[in-house]
Amino acid sequence: MQVQDLVGIVPWTFIAQIANLFIQVLLIKRFLFKPVNEILKKRKEMADAEIQEAVKAKNEAHAMKAEYELNMQEAKNKANEILMTEQKTAAIQSEEMLKEASAQASAIKAKAEKDIAQEKRKAVNEIRSEIGDMAVEIAGKVIEREICEEDHEKLINDFISNVGDAS
């Protein structure tokens, strides 16, 4: 064998090697690259889907957070409204209780004044009756004897002391 044979190019071998290379490229492309590309494409689609789901979940979480904050604000507003209503109701009830107590006090005072006036009338009537009795008694004593100045003064003093005892 000669060196030229080793370094030289044999046309049929060269064509066979080129044909072999094209066949290998076609086989590798068909049986290796195509499935690998499909697997990579599926993985990319899955990753995109997961990213979209994550974005969707994030958006839903933001929406839920906004709804929660809105509900919390509404609850605070409602609680404040209930508190204000209850304070107003308590104020109204306290005013009503004060009015009722004032009315009861006025009624008790009016009854007491009425009772006092009635007792006063009764006392005045009793005093009048006693004065009438005393006047009749004094008149009887005056008729029995002639009254001198001293007796007259004594009768007046007795009358005044009897009136004082009666009241």
LINVENKA-V621818 format. One record per residue. N is the residue number from 1. PHI is phi in degrees with one decimal (NA if undefined). PSI is psi as a letter, one per 20 degrees, with the letter a starting at -180 (999 if undefined). Layout:
# LINVENKA-V621818
<<N & PHI & PSI> <N & PHI & PSI>>
This chain:
# LINVENKA-V621818
<<1 & NA & q> <2 & -108.5 & r> <3 & -67.2 & h> <4 & -68.6 & h> <5 & -66.9 & h> <6 & -74.7 & h> <7 & -93.0 & i> <8 & -78.7 & r> <9 & -109.9 & p> <10 & -98.0 & p> <11 & -64.3 & h> <12 & -70.0 & h> <13 & -67.9 & g> <14 & -62.8 & g> <15 & -65.4 & g> <16 & -65.3 & g> <17 & -67.6 & h> <18 & -67.3 & g> <19 & -63.0 & g> <20 & -59.8 & g> <21 & -63.2 & g> <22 & -64.0 & g> <23 & -64.7 & g> <24 & -64.4 & g> <25 & -62.7 & g> <26 & -63.8 & g> <27 & -65.6 & g> <28 & -63.4 & g> <29 & -63.9 & g> <30 & -74.3 & g> <31 & -96.1 & i> <32 & -115.4 & g> <33 & -68.1 & g> <34 & -61.4 & g> <35 & -64.3 & h> <36 & -64.9 & g> <37 & -63.5 & h> <38 & -65.4 & g> <39 & -64.3 & g> <40 & -63.5 & h> <41 & -64.2 & g> <42 & -63.9 & g> <43 & -62.7 & g> <44 & -63.8 & g> <45 & -62.8 & g> <46 & -64.4 & g> <47 & -63.7 & g> <48 & -62.4 & g> <49 & -63.7 & g> <50 & -65.5 & h> <51 & -64.9 & g> <52 & -63.5 & g> <53 & -63.9 & g> <54 & -64.2 & g> <55 & -63.9 & g> <56 & -62.6 & g> <57 & -62.8 & h> <58 & -63.6 & g> <59 & -63.3 & g> <60 & -63.7 & h> <61 & -63.8 & g> <62 & -64.4 & g> <63 & -64.4 & g> <64 & -63.9 & h> <65 & -63.4 & g> <66 & -62.6 & g> <67 & -63.8 & g> <68 & -61.7 & g> <69 & -63.7 & h> <70 & -64.5 & g> <71 & -62.9 & g> <72 & -63.9 & g> <73 & -63.7 & g> <74 & -62.8 & g> <75 & -63.6 & g> <76 & -62.6 & g> <77 & -62.2 & g> <78 & -64.3 & g> <79 & -63.0 & g> <80 & -63.4 & g> <81 & -64.3 & g> <82 & -62.4 & g> <83 & -60.9 & g> <84 & -63.5 & g> <85 & -61.7 & g> <86 & -65.0 & h> <87 & -64.7 & g> <88 & -63.8 & g> <89 & -62.2 & g> <90 & -63.2 & g> <91 & -63.9 & g> <92 & -64.1 & g> <93 & -64.0 & g> <94 & -65.8 & h> <95 & -63.4 & g> <96 & -63.6 & g> <97 & -64.7 & g> <98 & -64.0 & g> <99 & -63.9 & g> <100 & -63.3 & g> <101 & -63.4 & g> <102 & -63.6 & g> <103 & -64.7 & g> <104 & -64.0 & g> <105 & -62.2 & g> <106 & -63.0 & g> <107 & -64.3 & g> <108 & -64.3 & g> <109 & -64.3 & g> <110 & -63.1 & g> <111 & -64.1 & g> <112 & -62.6 & g> <113 & -63.0 & h> <114 & -64.0 & g> <115 & -62.1 & g> <116 & -62.2 & g> <117 & -62.5 & g> <118 & -64.8 & g> <119 & -63.4 & h> <120 & -64.5 & g> <121 & -61.9 & g> <122 & -61.1 & g> <123 & -63.3 & g> <124 & -63.4 & g> <125 & -63.5 & g> <126 & -63.8 & g> <127 & -62.9 & g> <128 & -62.0 & g> <129 & -61.9 & g> <130 & -65.8 & h> <131 & -63.9 & g> <132 & -61.2 & g> <133 & -61.1 & g> <134 & -65.9 & h> <135 & -63.0 & g> <136 & -64.6 & g> <137 & -63.3 & g> <138 & -64.0 & g> <139 & -61.9 & h> <140 & -64.8 & h> <141 & -69.4 & h> <142 & -65.6 & h> <143 & -68.6 & h> <144 & -64.0 & h> <145 & -139.6 & r> <146 & -82.0 & p> <147 & -98.2 & p> <148 & -97.9 & r> <149 & -61.0 & g> <150 & -65.3 & g> <151 & -63.5 & g> <152 & -61.7 & g> <153 & -64.3 & h> <154 & -64.6 & g> <155 & -63.2 & g> <156 & -65.6 & g> <157 & -63.6 & g> <158 & -61.7 & g> <159 & -60.7 & g> <160 & -65.1 & g> <161 & -67.5 & h> <162 & -65.6 & g> <163 & -64.4 & g> <164 & -62.2 & g> <165 & -65.9 & h> <166 & -71.4 & h> <167 & -83.8 & 999>>
